[in-house]
Amino acid sequence: MTGQKAEAEDLFQELLVKAFGKLDDLVNIDEPGSWLARIMYNLFIDERRRFARRRLHTIEEGEMGGEGLAGLPGPDDPAWNQQRLERIKKLDAALSQLSDEHRVIVLLHDTEGYKLTEIQELMGTPVGTVKSRLHRARALTRNLEQ
């Protein structure tokens, strides 16, 4: 499923942790293989969704040239820090232009890590409304950042 050995090992380890917690249920299941496969698939999909939200680029071992990351700017480089500061300022300016409802939902979900159902309970708003506001807020933020 993952296409990469390290990710597959992580996925399998997560499966083992999850299955260990359900060991009593596993004994009573007629076909544990399909049950475990479904859990693994769900874990894989959840991780893909989290990864898509993070928008990170991973570098596989051996993909880097001779010096590796030595030639790239990093946190110690003033230019890198300046770019990061400018990006933060743009994002802050974009967030300040959102309505309070949109800003709160984006910050709760994307920054603080609250789940949609938790935001629903906090705000007293139906989960469908939370989802649509989150989608709209992200779209507005992307447009305002540019």
N, C-alpha and C positions, 0 to 999 in steps of 0.2 A: 504493500500500500504506500509506503513512504518513499521508496526509491533510493533511500540512503541508509546505510548500515547503522549509523549512530542514532538516527531518528527511530529506526525500527527497534533498536535495543531499548530506547527510552519508552517507546510505546508498549513494548512487551513488559517492561518493568511496571509501568502504570497498570497494565492489565493484571499482573500478579498481585499488586497491592489491592486493587479493587476486588479481585476474586477472593483474596484472603479474608477480606471483610465480610464476604458472603459465603463463607465455607459451609455453613450449616445448610444454606439453600442449595448449594452445588451438589451436595450428597443426595438430595431428593430429586434432582433433575434427571430425566431419562436420557437426554442427549446433551451432555455438558459441552461438547465441542461446538455445536451451533450457538449455544448460549454464550460461551466465551468469545466466539467469533463476532457475535453481535455487539458485545461489550467493547471489544477491540475496535470495531468499526466506529462505534459511537465516540470512543476516546479519540480516534483519528480525526473524525469530522470536527469535534470540539477544538482540537489543537489547530487544525487548519483555519478555523474561524478566528481563533485568537491570533494566529500568525498573520492573517490577512489584515486584522485591525492594527497590528504593530507596524507593518510595512518596513520590516527590516530586511537587509540583504545579508545572508549568511555566506561565509567563505569556507568552502570545504578544504580539508587538509590536502596539500599538494596543488591546490588551485593558484596559490600565490607564487610569484616569481622568486628569484634568488633572495632578495632582502626581506621578503614578506611585507609587512606593514611599515617597515622602517622609512620608506620614501613618502608615505602619505601624511598629510597634516593631522595632528591629533590635539588633545586638550591642552598640551603644553605650547602649542603654536598660537601666537596672538591672532593670526588671520582666521584660524578655526574658531576661536572664541568670539571674534567679532561677528562672523557669519552666524554663529549660534545665537548671539545676543540680538542681532537684527531679526532673525527668525522668531525669537520669543516676543520681541516687540510687535511684529506683524500679527502674530497670533493673539496677543493680548489686545491689540487694537481691534481686531476682528471680533473677538469675544465681547468686547465692551459695546459693540454695535448691535449685538443680539438682544432680543427681549429677555426679561428676567426668566421667564419660563423656559426658553430655549437654552439660555446660558447655564441655568441650574442643572438641567437634564444632561447637557454635554459634560459639565464638570463632574457631576455625580457618577455618570457612567464611564466616561473615558479617562478621567483623572483619578477618581477615588475608587473605581472598580465595582460600584454597586450594580447588581443585576436589575433587569427591567422590572421584575416583580417587587423588588425592594424599593425601587423608585416609585412604583405605583402606590405602595403602602405609605411611603413618606409624603408624597404629594397628594394622595387621595384622588388620583386620576386613573382612568382605565388604562390597562397595559397597551391597548391599541393606540391610544392618544400619546402615550409615552414614546412608543416606537415611531410614530409619525413625526412627533416633535424632534426626536433625536435625529432622524433622517434629515429633516428640514434644517435643523441647526448645523449639522455637519456640512450640508450643501452650501448653506449661507456662509459658513466660516471659510470653506474652500474658496468661494468666490470673493470674499472680502480680503483674504490673504494675498491674492494675486495682484 
